[in-house]
Amino acid sequence: MNTNWTIQNIPDLKGKTIIVTGGNSGIGFEAVKEFSTKGAEVISACRNIQKGEQAKAEILVVHPKAKIEVMALDLMDLESIRKFAESFKSKYKKIDVLLNNAGIMMNPYTLTKDGFESQLGTNHLGHFALTGLLIDLIKSTPNSRIVNISSMAHKMGKMNFNNLLFENGKGYTRIKAYGQSKLANLLFTYELQRRLRAANSSSIAVAAHPGISDTNLGRHFENMWLVKIMMPLYLKMVQKADMGALPGIRASVDPNVKGGEYYGPDGKGERTGYPVLVESTPASHNIEDAKKLWEVSEKLTGVKFGI
Ligand SMILES: NC(=O)c1ccc[n+]([C@@H]2O[C@H](COP(=O)([O-])OP(=O)(O)OC[C@H]3O[C@@H](n4cnc5c(N)ncnc54)[C@H](OP(=O)(O)O)[C@@H]3O)[C@@H](O)[C@H]2O)c1
């Protein structure tokens, strides 16, 4: 008997409202496709509307009945995040799943519009603010979920609260900043889950990672000589985006998922395979760091959750 969790296991999603950040590419695109195919109303939150519409059109060719709305969201800009939340709330009255998927990886040192180092700014702070601005609607939707996409790179991550944002580029390395941002995704997930549980909410917070998947994420190191040399080996190790999307999809819709769980591929080194429960590092379960990150994230973004 085949016990692998696949898209065949996605339940009927009619009547569900699902937000996917970064829905125009890679893992997010696959998630939008599968959720909408199963009947959910999906909001694909994209920083580039044209790319979002193009991706939507691709899905509609195969699934003409898919209900997808592309909405503008730039996670590198708090004003855009606020506008997205306001505009969403004016149209929709529930959120069954918020899939915080969008991300950037290992780009040169740059700042968001609000002056945050861009990897932490996009991958964590932007999603923290988005979640906080939507939390009332999420909490008022029974059995809703917040799903954060982390990475195996969280294992290399270290929270440097003395210089969280690599001020003026001090100490910045691409991998340090990426690792820290992906560790932050998990610290945020587990702290959010503790707070939801303490508030007796039926909403849960869950995390997932896609292993190593062939998407557009590596755009910032395509030209590096080491990457070129390693490319044939890399291509043997990676899986297609549709497989990489499965852990996040499972975390979003499998009725057996519980708050605080973390899903990833079941293959060797969690690089490829079908989604199963996986472990994250002890650092990701550090309660003190989670509280500190929460406080500093509220301060930096100006978004308070009230839970
Ligand atoms: N692929 C992997 O092997 C892998 C491994 C571990 C974790 N992940 C995680 O998986 C998630 C999805 O990445 P992917 O592999 O699917 O990469 P991808 O193909 O590059 O997709 C990333 C998505 O995020 C969007 N995005 C980036 N910055 C944004 C911003 N400021 N505001 C709004 N959207 C923004 C991108 O929009 P544009 O198209 O406009 O740039 C794109 O839609 C990320 O969180 C990543 O860290 C991926």
The ligand as an SDF file (V2000), in Angstrom:
LIG
                    3D

 48 52  0  0  0  0  0  0  0  0999 V2000
   13.7380   26.0450   -3.3190 N   0  0  0  0  0  0  0  0  0  0  0  0
   14.3310   25.5000   -2.2870 C   0  0  0  0  0  0  0  0  0  0  0  0
   15.1590   24.5710   -2.4100 O   0  0  0  0  0  0  0  0  0  0  0  0
   14.0410   25.9870   -0.9110 C   0  0  0  0  0  0  0  0  0  0  0  0
   14.7140   25.3810    0.1580 C   0  0  0  0  0  0  0  0  0  0  0  0
   14.4310   25.8050    1.4470 C   0  0  0  0  0  0  0  0  0  0  0  0
   13.4810   26.7940    1.6580 C   0  0  0  0  0  0  0  0  0  0  0  0
   12.8570   27.3830    0.5950 N   0  0  0  0  0  0  0  0  0  0  0  0
   11.8720   28.4280    0.8810 C   0  0  0  0  0  0  0  0  0  0  0  0
   10.7300   28.2560    0.0550 O   0  0  0  0  0  0  0  0  0  0  0  0
   10.0690   29.5160   -0.0970 C   0  0  0  0  0  0  0  0  0  0  0  0
    9.6740   29.7110   -1.5450 C   0  0  0  0  0  0  0  0  0  0  0  0
   10.8270   29.8390   -2.3410 O   0  0  0  0  0  0  0  0  0  0  0  0
   10.9750   29.2030   -3.7800 P   0  0  0  0  0  0  0  0  0  0  0  0
   12.0240   28.1650   -3.6910 O   0  0  0  0  0  0  0  0  0  0  0  0
    9.6650   28.8680   -4.3400 O   0  0  0  0  0  0  0  0  0  0  0  0
   11.6380   30.4520   -4.5600 O   0  0  0  0  0  0  0  0  0  0  0  0
   11.1270   31.3630   -5.7600 P   0  0  0  0  0  0  0  0  0  0  0  0
   10.7650   30.5290   -6.9270 O   0  0  0  0  0  0  0  0  0  0  0  0
   12.1860   32.3910   -5.9270 O   0  0  0  0  0  0  0  0  0  0  0  0
    9.8070   32.0350   -5.1670 O   0  0  0  0  0  0  0  0  0  0  0  0
    9.8880   33.0120   -4.1680 C   0  0  0  0  0  0  0  0  0  0  0  0
    8.6320   33.8490   -4.1920 C   0  0  0  0  0  0  0  0  0  0  0  0
    8.7400   34.8600   -3.1760 O   0  0  0  0  0  0  0  0  0  0  0  0
    8.4230   36.1140   -3.7750 C   0  0  0  0  0  0  0  0  0  0  0  0
    9.0280   37.2460   -3.0790 N   0  0  0  0  0  0  0  0  0  0  0  0
   10.3390   37.5070   -2.8840 C   0  0  0  0  0  0  0  0  0  0  0  0
   10.4810   38.6810   -2.2480 N   0  0  0  0  0  0  0  0  0  0  0  0
    9.2380   39.1730   -2.0290 C   0  0  0  0  0  0  0  0  0  0  0  0
    8.7210   40.3590   -1.4460 C   0  0  0  0  0  0  0  0  0  0  0  0
    9.5140   41.3250   -0.9850 N   0  0  0  0  0  0  0  0  0  0  0  0
    7.3890   40.5130   -1.3800 N   0  0  0  0  0  0  0  0  0  0  0  0
    6.5490   39.5780   -1.8670 C   0  0  0  0  0  0  0  0  0  0  0  0
    6.9760   38.4510   -2.4650 N   0  0  0  0  0  0  0  0  0  0  0  0
    8.3070   38.2540   -2.5500 C   0  0  0  0  0  0  0  0  0  0  0  0
    8.9480   35.9880   -5.2000 C   0  0  0  0  0  0  0  0  0  0  0  0
    8.4310   37.0100   -6.0290 O   0  0  0  0  0  0  0  0  0  0  0  0
    9.2090   37.4230   -7.3950 P   0  0  0  0  0  0  0  0  0  0  0  0
    8.9680   36.3130   -8.3770 O   0  0  0  0  0  0  0  0  0  0  0  0
    8.5590   38.7230   -7.7780 O   0  0  0  0  0  0  0  0  0  0  0  0
   10.6500   37.5690   -7.0470 O   0  0  0  0  0  0  0  0  0  0  0  0
    8.4360   34.6010   -5.5290 C   0  0  0  0  0  0  0  0  0  0  0  0
    7.0790   34.6420   -5.8360 O   0  0  0  0  0  0  0  0  0  0  0  0
   11.0320   30.5760    0.4580 C   0  0  0  0  0  0  0  0  0  0  0  0
   10.5970   30.9590    1.7330 O   0  0  0  0  0  0  0  0  0  0  0  0
   12.3460   29.8300    0.5570 C   0  0  0  0  0  0  0  0  0  0  0  0
   13.1880   30.3410    1.5670 O   0  0  0  0  0  0  0  0  0  0  0  0
   13.1070   26.9880   -0.6800 C   0  0  0  0  0  0  0  0  0  0  0  0
  1  2  1  0
  2  3  2  0
  2  4  1  0
  4  5  1  0
  4 48  2  0
  5  6  2  0
  6  7  1  0
  7  8  2  0
  8  9  1  0
  8 48  1  0
  9 10  1  0
  9 46  1  0
 10 11  1  0
 11 12  1  0
 11 44  1  0
 12 13  1  0
 13 14  1  0
 14 15  2  0
 14 16  1  0
 14 17  1  0
 17 18  1  0
 18 19  2  0
 18 20  1  0
 18 21  1  0
 21 22  1  0
 22 23  1  0
 23 24  1  0
 23 42  1  0
 24 25  1  0
 25 26  1  0
 25 36  1  0
 26 27  1  0
 26 35  1  0
 27 28  2  0
 28 29  1  0
 29 30  1  0
 29 35  2  0
 30 31  1  0
 30 32  2  0
 32 33  1  0
 33 34  2  0
 34 35  1  0
 36 37  1  0
 36 42  1  0
 37 38  1  0
 38 39  2  0
 38 40  1  0
 38 41  1  0
 42 43  1  0
 44 45  1  0
 44 46  1  0
 46 47  1  0
M  CHG  2   8   1  16  -1
M  END
$$$$
